[in-house]
Amino acid sequence: MTKQIKIRVYPDGRIESETVGIKGKSCLNYIKEVEQLTGAKTVYSEFTEEYHQQEVYNDTYNEGYQQGGY
């Protein structure tokens, strides 16, 4: 899933943001980024289901593999 930050600006000036596809505590790293982009300060924060999940990294390493070799 693509990592996204959704930002909504309401007519009354209220701003909401939500991280999507960012699992675990790493989503918290984006709070300051959103504050800087919008010029706003966080007054309320709520954890999503993704906060309680772990990010999975898939790295593949093939030692000694040669494509098309004999």
Secondary structure by P-SEA (a helix, b strand, c coil): cbbbbbbbbccccbbbbbbccccccccccaaaaaaaaccccccbbbbcccccbbbbbbbbbbcccccccc
